[in-house]
Amino acid sequence: MFDIIAVDISGRHKTGDEYLMVCAAVAASVTADHVEKVNQIAIRSFRSRSAPDVPYVVKMIEATVSELRFGGTIVTEAGDMYNKPQWVIDSMFSADFKYQESLSERRCIEIAHHVSLGSRKLLLKEMGIQ
């Protein structure tokens, strides 16, 4: 069993005149094909007038992950990092980082996706933006 932090960001497209994004980080203990335990989930919202680039995505992820009490390797889909080579992205993080490889990592990213998307929808609803 090993610990990971699966991350997903929803809202990387313009809403009105800005980008309203929500980052979700799921700290979990996993085996290669099974999620053993979700230890904690952190959610943060971000606003930007310009489209997020890779350094800004890294900052969003690190800010969200910093709220967790549990550690682990940060795991994302390659597309969340604009399909840059892993070694390029790895050098930008202060923690261990990797792209999703196993079934359990994929499942945790799916959990993070549901959390980020649902949270963003709620945020937009509360702001009166449909």
C-alpha atoms as an extended CHARMM CRD file, in Angstrom:
* protein
*
       130  EXT
         1         1  MET       CA              0.0000000000        0.0000000000        0.0000000000  PROA      1               0.0000000000
         2         2  PHE       CA              1.2160000000        3.5190000000       -0.7680000000  PROA      2               0.0000000000
         3         3  ASP       CA             -0.0630000000        7.0740000000       -0.2930000000  PROA      3               0.0000000000
         4         4  ILE       CA             -1.0080000000        9.4220000000       -3.1090000000  PROA      4               0.0000000000
         5         5  ILE       CA             -2.6650000000       12.8020000000       -3.5200000000  PROA      5               0.0000000000
         6         6  ALA       CA             -4.8440000000       12.7510000000       -6.6230000000  PROA      6               0.0000000000
         7         7  VAL       CA             -5.6330000000       16.2010000000       -8.0160000000  PROA      7               0.0000000000
         8         8  ASP       CA             -8.1430000000       17.6030000000      -10.4850000000  PROA      8               0.0000000000
         9         9  ILE       CA             -8.9670000000       21.1700000000      -11.5420000000  PROA      9               0.0000000000
        10        10  SER       CA            -12.3620000000       22.1560000000      -12.9640000000  PROA      10              0.0000000000
        11        11  GLY       CA            -13.1260000000       25.3960000000      -14.7750000000  PROA      11              0.0000000000
        12        12  ARG       CA            -10.1070000000       26.0500000000      -16.9310000000  PROA      12              0.0000000000
        13        13  HSD       CA            -12.3300000000       27.8220000000      -19.4270000000  PROA      13              0.0000000000
        14        14  LYS       CA            -13.5750000000       31.4010000000      -19.3430000000  PROA      14              0.0000000000
        15        15  THR       CA            -16.7690000000       32.2090000000      -17.4620000000  PROA      15              0.0000000000
        16        16  GLY       CA            -17.7820000000       35.7720000000      -18.1920000000  PROA      16              0.0000000000
        17        17  ASP       CA            -14.6160000000       37.8270000000      -18.0980000000  PROA      17              0.0000000000
        18        18  GLU       CA            -12.5280000000       35.5480000000      -15.8670000000  PROA      18              0.0000000000
        19        19  TYR       CA            -11.5660000000       31.9770000000      -15.0850000000  PROA      19              0.0000000000
        20        20  LEU       CA            -13.2670000000       30.5150000000      -12.0040000000  PROA      20              0.0000000000
        21        21  MET       CA            -11.4320000000       27.3260000000      -11.1310000000  PROA      21              0.0000000000
        22        22  VAL       CA            -11.7580000000       24.7820000000       -8.3380000000  PROA      22              0.0000000000
        23        23  CYS       CA             -8.9170000000       22.4600000000       -7.3990000000  PROA      23              0.0000000000
        24        24  ALA       CA             -9.6280000000       19.2760000000       -5.4420000000  PROA      24              0.0000000000
        25        25  ALA       CA             -6.9190000000       17.1470000000       -3.8190000000  PROA      25              0.0000000000
        26        26  VAL       CA             -7.7210000000       13.6500000000       -2.5540000000  PROA      26              0.0000000000
        27        27  ALA       CA             -5.2350000000       12.0790000000       -0.1310000000  PROA      27              0.0000000000
        28        28  ALA       CA             -5.6360000000        8.3080000000       -0.2850000000  PROA      28              0.0000000000
        29        29  SER       CA             -3.9380000000        5.0330000000        0.5540000000  PROA      29              0.0000000000
        30        30  VAL       CA             -3.9710000000        2.7150000000       -2.4530000000  PROA      30              0.0000000000
        31        31  THR       CA             -2.6790000000       -0.5280000000       -3.8910000000  PROA      31              0.0000000000
        32        32  ALA       CA             -2.0790000000       -0.9580000000       -7.6090000000  PROA      32              0.0000000000
        33        33  ASP       CA             -5.7290000000       -1.6460000000       -8.3770000000  PROA      33              0.0000000000
        34        34  HSD       CA             -7.7090000000       -0.6700000000       -5.2760000000  PROA      34              0.0000000000
        35        35  VAL       CA             -8.4100000000        2.4560000000       -3.2410000000  PROA      35              0.0000000000
        36        36  GLU       CA             -7.9510000000        1.2630000000        0.3300000000  PROA      36              0.0000000000
        37        37  LYS       CA             -8.8710000000        4.4910000000        2.1160000000  PROA      37              0.0000000000
        38        38  VAL       CA             -9.5920000000        8.1290000000        1.3410000000  PROA      38              0.0000000000
        39        39  ASN       CA             -7.8310000000        9.9610000000        4.1510000000  PROA      39              0.0000000000
        40        40  GLN       CA             -8.7670000000       13.5790000000        3.4310000000  PROA      40              0.0000000000
        41        41  ILE       CA            -10.0320000000       15.9010000000        0.7100000000  PROA      41              0.0000000000
        42        42  ALA       CA             -9.0730000000       19.5660000000        0.2510000000  PROA      42              0.0000000000
        43        43  ILE       CA            -10.8440000000       22.0260000000       -2.0380000000  PROA      43              0.0000000000
        44        44  ARG       CA             -9.8020000000       25.5460000000       -3.0670000000  PROA      44              0.0000000000
        45        45  SER       CA            -11.1870000000       28.0290000000       -5.5490000000  PROA      45              0.0000000000
        46        46  PHE       CA             -9.0850000000       30.3070000000       -7.7400000000  PROA      46              0.0000000000
        47        47  ARG       CA             -9.8420000000       33.2740000000       -9.9970000000  PROA      47              0.0000000000
        48        48  SER       CA             -7.7820000000       34.6360000000      -12.8250000000  PROA      48              0.0000000000
        49        49  ARG       CA             -8.3270000000       37.1080000000      -15.6500000000  PROA      49              0.0000000000
        50        50  SER       CA             -5.9220000000       35.2240000000      -17.9180000000  PROA      50              0.0000000000
        51        51  ALA       CA             -5.8670000000       31.5910000000      -18.9680000000  PROA      51              0.0000000000
        52        52  PRO       CA             -3.9500000000       29.3730000000      -16.5310000000  PROA      52              0.0000000000
        53        53  ASP       CA             -0.5180000000       28.2650000000      -17.6960000000  PROA      53              0.0000000000
        54        54  VAL       CA              1.5590000000       25.3940000000      -16.3070000000  PROA      54              0.0000000000
        55        55  PRO       CA              3.2780000000       27.4320000000      -13.5400000000  PROA      55              0.0000000000
        56        56  TYR       CA             -0.1200000000       28.7450000000      -12.3710000000  PROA      56              0.0000000000
        57        57  VAL       CA             -1.5790000000       25.2090000000      -12.3810000000  PROA      57              0.0000000000
        58        58  VAL       CA              1.3650000000       24.0510000000      -10.2510000000  PROA      58              0.0000000000
        59        59  LYS       CA              0.7210000000       26.9250000000       -7.8060000000  PROA      59              0.0000000000
        60        60  MET       CA             -2.9790000000       26.0180000000       -7.5620000000  PROA      60              0.0000000000
        61        61  ILE       CA             -2.1520000000       22.3780000000       -6.8900000000  PROA      61              0.0000000000
        62        62  GLU       CA              0.5070000000       23.1470000000       -4.2940000000  PROA      62              0.0000000000
        63        63  ALA       CA             -1.7790000000       25.6270000000       -2.4970000000  PROA      63              0.0000000000
        64        64  THR       CA             -4.5670000000       23.0420000000       -2.3280000000  PROA      64              0.0000000000
        65        65  VAL       CA             -2.2850000000       20.1710000000       -1.3010000000  PROA      65              0.0000000000
        66        66  SER       CA             -0.7710000000       22.3170000000        1.4680000000  PROA      66              0.0000000000
        67        67  GLU       CA             -4.1260000000       22.1310000000        3.2960000000  PROA      67              0.0000000000
        68        68  LEU       CA             -3.8800000000       18.3530000000        3.6710000000  PROA      68              0.0000000000
        69        69  ARG       CA             -2.5480000000       16.6540000000        6.8010000000  PROA      69              0.0000000000
        70        70  PHE       CA             -1.6540000000       13.5530000000        4.8010000000  PROA      70              0.0000000000
        71        71  GLY       CA              1.3010000000       13.2260000000        2.4510000000  PROA      71              0.0000000000
        72        72  GLY       CA              1.9710000000       11.2450000000       -0.6710000000  PROA      72              0.0000000000
        73        73  THR       CA              2.9960000000       11.5900000000       -4.2740000000  PROA      73              0.0000000000
        74        74  ILE       CA              0.9200000000       14.1300000000       -6.1990000000  PROA      74              0.0000000000
        75        75  VAL       CA             -0.7980000000       12.4080000000       -9.1290000000  PROA      75              0.0000000000
        76        76  THR       CA             -2.5610000000       14.0580000000      -12.0850000000  PROA      76              0.0000000000
        77        77  GLU       CA             -3.5630000000       13.2350000000      -15.6240000000  PROA      77              0.0000000000
        78        78  ALA       CA             -1.0190000000       14.3560000000      -18.2180000000  PROA      78              0.0000000000
        79        79  GLY       CA             -3.6630000000       16.5940000000      -19.8090000000  PROA      79              0.0000000000
        80        80  ASP       CA             -3.9530000000       18.6490000000      -16.6330000000  PROA      80              0.0000000000
        81        81  MET       CA             -0.3420000000       19.6620000000      -17.2190000000  PROA      81              0.0000000000
        82        82  TYR       CA             -0.8810000000       20.3540000000      -20.9240000000  PROA      82              0.0000000000
        83        83  ASN       CA              0.7940000000       17.0250000000      -21.8170000000  PROA      83              0.0000000000
        84        84  LYS       CA              4.2560000000       18.3120000000      -20.9350000000  PROA      84              0.0000000000
        85        85  PRO       CA              6.8680000000       15.6060000000      -20.2330000000  PROA      85              0.0000000000
        86        86  GLN       CA              6.7520000000       14.4230000000      -16.6280000000  PROA      86              0.0000000000
        87        87  TRP       CA             10.3770000000       15.4330000000      -15.9680000000  PROA      87              0.0000000000
        88        88  VAL       CA              9.5430000000       19.0480000000      -16.8700000000  PROA      88              0.0000000000
        89        89  ILE       CA              6.5640000000       19.1650000000      -14.5170000000  PROA      89              0.0000000000
        90        90  ASP       CA              8.3430000000       17.2060000000      -11.7690000000  PROA      90              0.0000000000
        91        91  SER       CA             11.0080000000       19.9100000000      -11.5770000000  PROA      91              0.0000000000
        92        92  MET       CA              8.3300000000       22.5490000000      -10.8630000000  PROA      92              0.0000000000
        93        93  PHE       CA              6.8820000000       20.8600000000       -7.7680000000  PROA      93              0.0000000000
        94        94  SER       CA              8.3220000000       20.9690000000       -4.2680000000  PROA      94              0.0000000000
        95        95  ALA       CA              6.7800000000       17.5260000000       -3.5470000000  PROA      95              0.0000000000
        96        96  ASP       CA              6.9740000000       14.1980000000       -5.3850000000  PROA      96              0.0000000000
        97        97  PHE       CA              4.9210000000       14.2330000000       -8.5780000000  PROA      97              0.0000000000
        98        98  LYS       CA              3.9050000000       11.7480000000      -11.2500000000  PROA      98              0.0000000000
        99        99  TYR       CA              1.3230000000       11.1680000000      -13.9340000000  PROA      99              0.0000000000
       100       100  GLN       CA             -1.4310000000        8.6280000000      -13.3150000000  PROA      100             0.0000000000
       101       101  GLU       CA             -0.4420000000        5.0730000000      -14.1550000000  PROA      101             0.0000000000
       102       102  SER       CA             -2.4220000000        2.5650000000      -12.0940000000  PROA      102             0.0000000000
       103       103  LEU       CA             -6.1140000000        1.7820000000      -11.8530000000  PROA      103             0.0000000000
       104       104  SER       CA             -6.2670000000        3.0110000000       -8.2450000000  PROA      104             0.0000000000
       105       105  GLU       CA             -4.6410000000        6.3230000000       -9.2160000000  PROA      105             0.0000000000
       106       106  ARG       CA             -7.2300000000        6.6850000000      -11.9900000000  PROA      106             0.0000000000
       107       107  ARG       CA            -10.0430000000        6.0250000000       -9.5120000000  PROA      107             0.0000000000
       108       108  CYS       CA             -8.7140000000        8.6380000000       -7.0970000000  PROA      108             0.0000000000
       109       109  ILE       CA             -8.4580000000       11.1930000000       -9.9050000000  PROA      109             0.0000000000
       110       110  GLU       CA            -12.0830000000       10.4140000000      -10.7380000000  PROA      110             0.0000000000
       111       111  ILE       CA            -13.0270000000       11.1510000000       -7.1150000000  PROA      111             0.0000000000
       112       112  ALA       CA            -11.1100000000       14.4410000000       -7.2880000000  PROA      112             0.0000000000
       113       113  HSD       CA            -12.8640000000       15.2580000000      -10.5670000000  PROA      113             0.0000000000
       114       114  HSD       CA            -16.3290000000       14.7440000000       -9.0600000000  PROA      114             0.0000000000
       115       115  VAL       CA            -15.3900000000       16.8860000000       -6.0570000000  PROA      115             0.0000000000
       116       116  SER       CA            -13.9190000000       19.7310000000       -8.1280000000  PROA      116             0.0000000000
       117       117  LEU       CA            -16.7410000000       19.7370000000      -10.6730000000  PROA      117             0.0000000000
       118       118  GLY       CA            -19.4930000000       19.5560000000       -8.0530000000  PROA      118             0.0000000000
       119       119  SER       CA            -17.8500000000       22.2700000000       -5.9560000000  PROA      119             0.0000000000
       120       120  ARG       CA            -17.4550000000       24.5340000000       -8.9780000000  PROA      120             0.0000000000
       121       121  LYS       CA            -21.1040000000       24.0660000000       -9.9430000000  PROA      121             0.0000000000
       122       122  LEU       CA            -22.1410000000       24.9720000000       -6.4010000000  PROA      122             0.0000000000
       123       123  LEU       CA            -19.8400000000       28.0190000000       -6.4260000000  PROA      123             0.0000000000
       124       124  LEU       CA            -21.2960000000       29.2290000000       -9.7320000000  PROA      124             0.0000000000
       125       125  LYS       CA            -24.8330000000       28.6960000000       -8.4450000000  PROA      125             0.0000000000
       126       126  GLU       CA            -24.1190000000       30.6540000000       -5.2660000000  PROA      126             0.0000000000
       127       127  MET       CA            -22.6130000000       33.4600000000       -7.3510000000  PROA      127             0.0000000000
       128       128  GLY       CA            -25.6850000000       33.5150000000       -9.5920000000  PROA      128             0.0000000000
       129       129  ILE       CA            -23.7270000000       32.4240000000      -12.6600000000  PROA      129             0.0000000000
       130       130  GLN       CA            -25.3030000000       29.7110000000      -14.7700000000  PROA      130             0.0000000000
